[in-house]
Amino acid sequence: RQIALENSIPENMEAMADGDRLQQVFFNLVDNAIKYGRTQGRVFLGARPREDGMIEAWVGDNGPGIPAESVERVFERFYRVDKARSREQGGTGLGLAIVKHIVQSHRGEVWLKSEVGAGSIFYFTLPRAS
């Protein structure tokens, strides 16, 4: 798909998290960004410390975006924005529900900002390592 992947997560950024589960969160988010993004598009990862002792991380793309009526539902089990395209791409419709469960089990939050035609950014927080 000729996607440019840009990782701007600082090397010294450390969260209090199960490494395997955190890898699963990033895998699901990056996989979706590649799968549903534009051919020759861009996927970007980042993170920053917050004042409340949390780390805010994100995975974004410059794909087609998600319609406003679907933004609140994408973290539901089996929900698919475009059912026809999802069947072509494969998957179970559980990836984002798994992301939400993992993040919440680490006392974090997950949310999404999207603009149709401009792309989506999935954000999540995790406790910062002390």
Disulfide bonds with the S-S distance in Angstrom:
none
